[in-house]
């Protein structure tokens, strides 16, 4: 259910964000903006 990234740097960043709920929210919001 997590956003699927196709670049290694995004995968690494996603792992860092998953360490905090606030970061996870940032990832979801950023993913939504990318698909608008």
C-alpha positions in Angstrom: 0.0 0.0 0.0 3.1 2.2 0.1 3.8 4.5 -2.8 6.1 2.7 -5.3 9.2 4.5 -6.3 11.4 3.6 -9.3 14.6 5.3 -8.2 17.1 4.0 -5.6 17.5 7.4 -4.0 13.8 7.6 -3.4 13.8 4.1 -1.8 16.6 5.2 0.5 14.7 8.4 1.4 11.5 6.4 2.0 13.3 4.2 4.5 14.5 7.3 6.4 11.0 8.8 6.4 9.5 5.5 7.7 11.4 6.1 10.9 8.9 8.7 11.9 5.1 9.1 11.4 5.6 12.7 10.3 8.0 11.6 7.6 5.5 9.0 6.3 2.9 11.7 6.0 5.4 13.8 4.0 6.0 10.9 1.6 2.3 10.4 1.0 1.6 14.1 0.4 4.6 14.4 -1.9 3.5 11.3 -3.8 0.0 12.8 -4.2 1.4 16.0 -5.6 3.6 14.1 -8.1 0.5 12.4 -9.5 -1.7 15.6 -9.8 
